[in-house]
Amino acid sequence: MSECDSSTGQLLYGCPVVTSEGSRIGQVDHLMVDAETHQLRYVMLARSRRNGAVVAIPWHALYFDAAQGRLVFYTWV
């Protein structure tokens, strides 16, 4: 995705985010877009009720699992 418009934000808002093993991390709260290039850079997850932490995940570390309707965060070992 090279540009993020309001329809993309609406599509992703509330979308569940899981690890590659399927453990839930959170859900999309908002997106951070580069002001100069207008490219999506980070997906911000909703704050945790337990500790109020804000989590930012780089867009390039996620892929959309269309079959499950969720974003998957993967890491390299």
N, CA, C and O atoms as CSV, one atom per row, in Angstrom:
chain,resi,resn,atom,element,x,y,z
A,1,MET,N,N,0.864,-1.165,0.000
A,1,MET,CA,C,0.000,0.000,0.000
A,1,MET,C,C,0.908,1.224,0.000
A,1,MET,O,O,1.684,1.415,0.937
A,2,SER,N,N,0.825,2.033,-1.008
A,2,SER,CA,C,1.707,3.181,-1.093
A,2,SER,C,C,1.079,4.440,-0.536
A,2,SER,O,O,1.801,5.318,-0.062
A,3,GLU,N,N,-0.208,4.559,-0.573
A,3,GLU,CA,C,-0.861,5.737,-0.016
A,3,GLU,C,C,-1.997,5.303,0.871
A,3,GLU,O,O,-2.624,4.265,0.656
A,4,CYS,N,N,-2.249,6.118,1.872
A,4,CYS,CA,C,-3.317,5.799,2.809
A,4,CYS,C,C,-4.357,6.892,2.732
A,4,CYS,O,O,-4.061,8.048,3.035
A,5,ASP,N,N,-5.567,6.551,2.335
A,5,ASP,CA,C,-6.630,7.542,2.307
A,5,ASP,C,C,-7.640,7.210,3.398
A,5,ASP,O,O,-7.489,6.221,4.115
A,6,SER,N,N,-8.656,8.030,3.517
A,6,SER,CA,C,-9.615,7.841,4.598
A,6,SER,C,C,-10.355,6.514,4.476
A,6,SER,O,O,-10.721,5.926,5.494
A,7,SER,N,N,-10.586,6.027,3.253
A,7,SER,CA,C,-11.279,4.749,3.116
A,7,SER,C,C,-10.430,3.595,3.635
A,7,SER,O,O,-10.967,2.638,4.192
A,8,THR,N,N,-9.111,3.671,3.459
A,8,THR,CA,C,-8.221,2.642,3.984
A,8,THR,C,C,-8.246,2.664,5.504
A,8,THR,O,O,-8.296,1.614,6.144
A,9,GLY,N,N,-8.211,3.850,6.077
A,9,GLY,CA,C,-8.275,3.975,7.523
A,9,GLY,C,C,-9.558,3.415,8.081
A,9,GLY,O,O,-9.549,2.753,9.119
A,10,GLN,N,N,-10.661,3.669,7.409
A,10,GLN,CA,C,-11.946,3.142,7.858
A,10,GLN,C,C,-11.979,1.623,7.734
A,10,GLN,O,O,-12.569,0.944,8.575
A,11,LEU,N,N,-11.353,1.090,6.699
A,11,LEU,CA,C,-11.312,-0.346,6.497
A,11,LEU,C,C,-10.509,-1.038,7.600
A,11,LEU,O,O,-10.896,-2.106,8.073
A,12,LEU,N,N,-9.397,-0.435,8.006
A,12,LEU,CA,C,-8.514,-1.055,8.999
A,12,LEU,C,C,-8.913,-0.769,10.442
A,12,LEU,O,O,-8.530,-1.522,11.338
A,13,TYR,N,N,-9.667,0.293,10.692
A,13,TYR,CA,C,-10.019,0.653,12.061
A,13,TYR,C,C,-10.742,-0.505,12.752
A,13,TYR,O,O,-11.732,-1.028,12.240
A,14,GLY,N,N,-10.238,-0.890,13.909
A,14,GLY,CA,C,-10.843,-1.970,14.678
A,14,GLY,C,C,-10.431,-3.362,14.241
A,14,GLY,O,O,-10.836,-4.353,14.849
A,15,CYS,N,N,-9.628,-3.443,13.191
A,15,CYS,CA,C,-9.178,-4.734,12.677
A,15,CYS,C,C,-8.295,-5.424,13.725
A,15,CYS,O,O,-7.394,-4.792,14.278
A,16,PRO,N,N,-8.539,-6.705,14.005
A,16,PRO,CA,C,-7.693,-7.412,14.961
A,16,PRO,C,C,-6.271,-7.581,14.432
A,16,PRO,O,O,-6.059,-7.733,13.229
A,17,VAL,N,N,-5.301,-7.554,15.346
A,17,VAL,CA,C,-3.896,-7.776,15.010
A,17,VAL,C,C,-3.419,-8.945,15.857
A,17,VAL,O,O,-3.602,-8.958,17.075
A,18,VAL,N,N,-2.803,-9.930,15.204
A,18,VAL,CA,C,-2.333,-11.132,15.888
A,18,VAL,C,C,-0.872,-11.395,15.541
A,18,VAL,O,O,-0.343,-10.846,14.574
A,19,THR,N,N,-0.228,-12.245,16.345
A,19,THR,CA,C,1.123,-12.703,16.028
A,19,THR,C,C,1.035,-13.760,14.943
A,19,THR,O,O,-0.058,-14.200,14.587
A,20,SER,N,N,2.177,-14.165,14.421
A,20,SER,CA,C,2.181,-15.202,13.392
A,20,SER,C,C,1.685,-16.541,13.929
A,20,SER,O,O,1.286,-17.413,13.157
A,21,GLU,N,N,1.709,-16.705,15.256
A,21,GLU,CA,C,1.185,-17.920,15.884
A,21,GLU,C,C,-0.318,-17.818,16.147
A,21,GLU,O,O,-0.943,-18.805,16.534
A,22,GLY,N,N,-0.903,-16.640,15.942
A,22,GLY,CA,C,-2.339,-16.456,16.122
A,22,GLY,C,C,-2.750,-15.831,17.437
A,22,GLY,O,O,-3.944,-15.662,17.682
A,23,SER,N,N,-1.785,-15.476,18.308
A,23,SER,CA,C,-2.119,-14.826,19.581
A,23,SER,C,C,-2.516,-13.378,19.339
A,23,SER,O,O,-1.831,-12.652,18.618
A,24,ARG,N,N,-3.601,-12.968,19.930
A,24,ARG,CA,C,-4.099,-11.602,19.736
A,24,ARG,C,C,-3.184,-10.584,20.424
A,24,ARG,O,O,-2.822,-10.743,21.590
A,25,ILE,N,N,-2.818,-9.532,19.674
A,25,ILE,CA,C,-2.022,-8.434,20.214
A,25,ILE,C,C,-2.933,-7.272,20.576
A,25,ILE,O,O,-2.755,-6.640,21.618
A,26,GLY,N,N,-3.893,-6.994,19.733
A,26,GLY,CA,C,-4.799,-5.869,19.944
A,26,GLY,C,C,-5.624,-5.634,18.704
A,26,GLY,O,O,-5.846,-6.536,17.897
A,27,GLN,N,N,-6.079,-4.383,18.566
A,27,GLN,CA,C,-6.826,-4.011,17.370
A,27,GLN,C,C,-6.383,-2.631,16.931
A,27,GLN,O,O,-5.901,-1.838,17.740
A,28,VAL,N,N,-6.546,-2.345,15.649
A,28,VAL,CA,C,-6.100,-1.081,15.070
A,28,VAL,C,C,-6.918,0.070,15.638
A,28,VAL,O,O,-8.148,0.063,15.589
A,29,ASP,N,N,-6.209,1.061,16.180
A,29,ASP,CA,C,-6.842,2.262,16.708
A,29,ASP,C,C,-6.721,3.406,15.711
A,29,ASP,O,O,-7.698,4.101,15.430
A,30,HIS,N,N,-5.513,3.600,15.175
A,30,HIS,CA,C,-5.326,4.599,14.122
A,30,HIS,C,C,-4.046,4.311,13.351
A,30,HIS,O,O,-3.276,3.421,13.714
A,31,LEU,N,N,-3.830,5.070,12.289
A,31,LEU,CA,C,-2.695,4.874,11.402
A,31,LEU,C,C,-1.797,6.101,11.438
A,31,LEU,O,O,-2.272,7.225,11.600
A,32,MET,N,N,-0.492,5.878,11.286
A,32,MET,CA,C,0.455,6.991,11.178
A,32,MET,C,C,0.985,7.014,9.752
A,32,MET,O,O,1.531,6.030,9.253
A,33,VAL,N,N,0.809,8.165,9.110
A,33,VAL,CA,C,1.176,8.343,7.714
A,33,VAL,C,C,2.298,9.371,7.626
A,33,VAL,O,O,2.264,10.392,8.313
A,34,ASP,N,N,3.291,9.102,6.780
A,34,ASP,CA,C,4.393,10.030,6.540
A,34,ASP,C,C,3.838,11.300,5.896
A,34,ASP,O,O,3.190,11.229,4.852
A,35,ALA,N,N,4.084,12.447,6.502
A,35,ALA,CA,C,3.528,13.712,6.029
A,35,ALA,C,C,4.055,14.111,4.648
A,35,ALA,O,O,3.347,14.764,3.880
A,36,GLU,N,N,5.289,13.724,4.329
A,36,GLU,CA,C,5.865,14.110,3.045
A,36,GLU,C,C,5.465,13.169,1.908
A,36,GLU,O,O,5.093,13.618,0.824
A,37,THR,N,N,5.544,11.882,2.161
A,37,THR,CA,C,5.302,10.903,1.095
A,37,THR,C,C,3.874,10.369,1.078
A,37,THR,O,O,3.447,9.753,0.102
A,38,HIS,N,N,3.138,10.609,2.162
A,38,HIS,CA,C,1.765,10.122,2.316
A,38,HIS,C,C,1.687,8.596,2.337
A,38,HIS,O,O,0.646,8.018,2.028
A,39,GLN,N,N,2.796,7.949,2.704
A,39,GLN,CA,C,2.806,6.496,2.806
A,39,GLN,C,C,2.493,6.075,4.234
A,39,GLN,O,O,2.895,6.728,5.197
A,40,LEU,N,N,1.769,4.975,4.346
A,40,LEU,CA,C,1.451,4.418,5.650
A,40,LEU,C,C,2.733,3.892,6.280
A,40,LEU,O,O,3.451,3.105,5.664
A,41,ARG,N,N,3.025,4.325,7.508
A,41,ARG,CA,C,4.258,3.916,8.188
A,41,ARG,C,C,4.012,3.001,9.383
A,41,ARG,O,O,4.709,2.000,9.548
A,42,TYR,N,N,3.028,3.336,10.219
A,42,TYR,CA,C,2.773,2.558,11.428
A,42,TYR,C,C,1.284,2.332,11.620
A,42,TYR,O,O,0.451,3.155,11.241
A,43,VAL,N,N,0.977,1.189,12.221
A,43,VAL,CA,C,-0.368,0.887,12.668
A,43,VAL,C,C,-0.331,0.996,14.186
A,43,VAL,O,O,0.445,0.309,14.850
A,44,MET,N,N,-1.172,1.860,14.725
A,44,MET,CA,C,-1.224,2.063,16.175
A,44,MET,C,C,-2.356,1.209,16.722
A,44,MET,O,O,-3.482,1.253,16.226
A,45,LEU,N,N,-2.040,0.428,17.755
A,45,LEU,CA,C,-3.042,-0.431,18.362
A,45,LEU,C,C,-3.751,0.284,19.488
A,45,LEU,O,O,-3.203,1.199,20.103
A,46,ALA,N,N,-4.979,-0.139,19.755
A,46,ALA,CA,C,-5.758,0.431,20.853
A,46,ALA,C,C,-5.016,0.214,22.164
A,46,ALA,O,O,-4.323,-0.788,22.341
A,47,ARG,N,N,-5.167,1.154,23.070
A,47,ARG,CA,C,-4.505,1.062,24.367
A,47,ARG,C,C,-5.021,-0.127,25.159
A,47,ARG,O,O,-6.207,-0.456,25.129
A,48,SER,N,N,-4.107,-0.753,25.860
A,48,SER,CA,C,-4.473,-1.873,26.719
A,48,SER,C,C,-5.191,-1.352,27.948
A,48,SER,O,O,-4.789,-0.343,28.526
A,49,ARG,N,N,-6.232,-2.023,28.343
A,49,ARG,CA,C,-6.962,-1.592,29.540
A,49,ARG,C,C,-6.139,-1.806,30.800
A,49,ARG,O,O,-6.301,-1.082,31.783
A,50,ARG,N,N,-5.256,-2.800,30.773
A,50,ARG,CA,C,-4.465,-3.115,31.967
A,50,ARG,C,C,-3.383,-2.081,32.249
A,50,ARG,O,O,-3.253,-1.612,33.380
A,51,ASN,N,N,-2.610,-1.725,31.234
A,51,ASN,CA,C,-1.486,-0.822,31.496
A,51,ASN,C,C,-1.499,0.459,30.671
A,51,ASN,O,O,-0.617,1.299,30.847
A,52,GLY,N,N,-2.447,0.633,29.796
A,52,GLY,CA,C,-2.557,1.862,29.016
A,52,GLY,C,C,-1.456,2.047,27.990
A,52,GLY,O,O,-1.269,3.152,27.481
A,53,ALA,N,N,-0.713,0.974,27.670
A,53,ALA,CA,C,0.403,1.073,26.734
A,53,ALA,C,C,-0.086,1.314,25.311
A,53,ALA,O,O,-1.103,0.765,24.885
A,54,VAL,N,N,0.655,2.142,24.588
A,54,VAL,CA,C,0.401,2.366,23.166
A,54,VAL,C,C,1.416,1.532,22.398
A,54,VAL,O,O,2.608,1.547,22.705
A,55,VAL,N,N,0.937,0.813,21.407
A,55,VAL,CA,C,1.811,-0.043,20.618
A,55,VAL,C,C,1.773,0.421,19.175
A,55,VAL,O,O,0.700,0.563,18.589
A,56,ALA,N,N,2.959,0.659,18.598
A,56,ALA,CA,C,3.083,1.041,17.192
A,56,ALA,C,C,3.818,-0.080,16.462
A,56,ALA,O,O,4.915,-0.473,16.857
A,57,ILE,N,N,3.212,-0.586,15.409
A,57,ILE,CA,C,3.827,-1.655,14.627
A,57,ILE,C,C,4.105,-1.123,13.228
A,57,ILE,O,O,3.206,-0.578,12.587
A,58,PRO,N,N,5.345,-1.273,12.741
A,58,PRO,CA,C,5.649,-0.818,11.380
A,58,PRO,C,C,4.776,-1.530,10.355
A,58,PRO,O,O,4.580,-2.743,10.428
A,59,TRP,N,N,4.258,-0.770,9.402
A,59,TRP,CA,C,3.370,-1.319,8.385
A,59,TRP,C,C,4.030,-2.465,7.626
A,59,TRP,O,O,3.368,-3.449,7.294
A,60,HIS,N,N,5.339,-2.346,7.346
A,60,HIS,CA,C,6.019,-3.379,6.559
A,60,HIS,C,C,6.161,-4.703,7.318
A,60,HIS,O,O,6.537,-5.710,6.717
A,61,ALA,N,N,5.870,-4.724,8.619
A,61,ALA,CA,C,5.958,-5.954,9.412
A,61,ALA,C,C,4.597,-6.639,9.553
A,61,ALA,O,O,4.442,-7.559,10.356
A,62,LEU,N,N,3.623,-6.193,8.780
A,62,LEU,CA,C,2.273,-6.745,8.850
A,62,LEU,C,C,1.828,-7.247,7.477
A,62,LEU,O,O,2.257,-6.740,6.441
A,63,TYR,N,N,0.977,-8.235,7.500
A,63,TYR,CA,C,0.281,-8.600,6.272
A,63,TYR,C,C,-1.177,-8.868,6.614
A,63,TYR,O,O,-1.507,-9.228,7.744
A,64,PHE,N,N,-2.037,-8.688,5.632
A,64,PHE,CA,C,-3.464,-8.854,5.852
A,64,PHE,C,C,-3.868,-10.276,5.506
A,64,PHE,O,O,-3.670,-10.731,4.379
A,65,ASP,N,N,-4.431,-10.969,6.474
A,65,ASP,CA,C,-4.946,-12.321,6.289
A,65,ASP,C,C,-6.420,-12.176,5.910
A,65,ASP,O,O,-7.282,-12.062,6.781
A,66,ALA,N,N,-6.703,-12.181,4.615
A,66,ALA,CA,C,-8.060,-11.945,4.132
A,66,ALA,C,C,-9.023,-13.048,4.561
A,66,ALA,O,O,-10.196,-12.779,4.817
A,67,ALA,N,N,-8.542,-14.279,4.641
A,67,ALA,CA,C,-9.409,-15.390,5.025
A,67,ALA,C,C,-9.936,-15.225,6.452
A,67,ALA,O,O,-11.065,-15.616,6.749
A,68,GLN,N,N,-9.111,-14.644,7.339
A,68,GLN,CA,C,-9.497,-14.457,8.738
A,68,GLN,C,C,-9.910,-13.014,9.052
A,68,GLN,O,O,-10.420,-12.742,10.138
A,69,GLY,N,N,-9.695,-12.090,8.109
A,69,GLY,CA,C,-10.058,-10.695,8.320
A,69,GLY,C,C,-9.252,-10.040,9.422
A,69,GLY,O,O,-9.811,-9.375,10.295
A,70,ARG,N,N,-7.923,-10.225,9.388
A,70,ARG,CA,C,-7.052,-9.690,10.439
A,70,ARG,C,C,-5.673,-9.350,9.886
A,70,ARG,O,O,-5.271,-9.839,8.830
A,71,LEU,N,N,-4.965,-8.510,10.617
A,71,LEU,CA,C,-3.574,-8.216,10.300
A,71,LEU,C,C,-2.692,-9.152,11.115
A,71,LEU,O,O,-2.964,-9.416,12.286
A,72,VAL,N,N,-1.635,-9.651,10.485
A,72,VAL,CA,C,-0.709,-10.564,11.156
A,72,VAL,C,C,0.647,-9.891,11.248
A,72,VAL,O,O,1.201,-9.434,10.248
A,73,PHE,N,N,1.180,-9.836,12.475
A,73,PHE,CA,C,2.504,-9.281,12.746
A,73,PHE,C,C,3.494,-10.424,12.719
A,73,PHE,O,O,3.374,-11.380,13.486
A,74,TYR,N,N,4.470,-10.328,11.838
A,74,TYR,CA,C,5.471,-11.396,11.752
A,74,TYR,C,C,6.843,-10.804,12.045
A,74,TYR,O,O,7.107,-9.634,11.767
A,75,THR,N,N,7.700,-11.630,12.606
A,75,THR,CA,C,9.067,-11.231,12.926
A,75,THR,C,C,10.026,-12.211,12.273
A,75,THR,O,O,9.650,-13.333,11.935
A,76,TRP,N,N,11.247,-11.786,12.101
A,76,TRP,CA,C,12.257,-12.638,11.514
A,76,TRP,C,C,13.138,-13.163,12.626
A,76,TRP,O,O,13.459,-12.447,13.574
A,77,VAL,N,N,13.524,-14.416,12.502
A,77,VAL,CA,C,14.387,-15.031,13.524
A,77,VAL,C,C,15.795,-15.095,13.007
A,77,VAL,O,O,16.687,-15.576,13.705
